[in-house]
Amino acid sequence: MGAIPTFGSIVLDCPDPAGLAGFYRALLEWDEPKVADDGHWATLVNPRGGPRLEFQRATDYRAPEWPSPERPQQAHLDLDVADLEAAHLRVLGFGATLLDDSPKTFRVYADPAGHPFCLCAC
C-alpha cells in the first residue's frame, strides 16, 4: 500500500499565493490558509477531508486566457452548486470575472489571478 500514491493536492501558480488562497477560502468557506514565512506558498486544507488546494508564487506568472491556444488554461476547477444564480452573484462579490455564461447548467469564471473555473449546477 505504501507505493500507491494518494491524491494530496492541486497546486495553482500565481503572483500572490496568500491573496489567491484568501479568494478560494472565502468562496469555499474553508479555514484560513497556512502561508509560508517567505510568502511563496499557501495551503488550504479541505475541512471535510480530501485534497488540499495549494498556491505557489510564480515570479513571471502569466495568466491563462480562456479560450486561447496561445495561453491555454491547462487545467481548471469545477465547483458544484445547487443555486447557480446565487452562486454567480456570490463569486462576483469575491472578485471573480465572468468569462462565459452561455451554457445553461454551468458558467465559466476567472479567479483574481486569471485561472478559469466553473460553477456547475449540472
C-alpha positions, 0 to 999 in steps of 0.5 A, a space after each residue: 500500500 505504501 507505493 500507491 500514491 494518494 491524491 494530496 493536492 492541486 497546486 495553482 501558480 500565481 503572483 500572490 499565493 496568500 491573496 489567491 488562497 484568501 479568494 478560494 477560502 472565502 468562496 469555499 468557506 474553508 479555514 484560513 490558509 497556512 502561508 509560508 514565512 517567505 510568502 511563496 506558498 499557501 495551503 488550504 486544507 479541505 475541512 471535510 477531508 480530501 485534497 488540499 488546494 495549494 498556491 505557489 508564487 510564480 515570479 513571471 506568472 502569466 495568466 491563462 486566457 480562456 479560450 486561447 491556444 496561445 495561453 491555454 488554461 491547462 487545467 481548471 476547477 469545477 465547483 458544484 452548486 445547487 443555486 447557480 444564480 446565487 452562486 454567480 452573484 456570490 463569486 462576483 462579490 469575491 472578485 471573480 470575472 465572468 468569462 462565459 455564461 452561455 451554457 445553461 447548467 454551468 458558467 465559466 469564471 476567472 479567479 483574481 489571478 486569471 485561472 478559469 473555473 466553473 460553477 456547475 449546477 449540472 
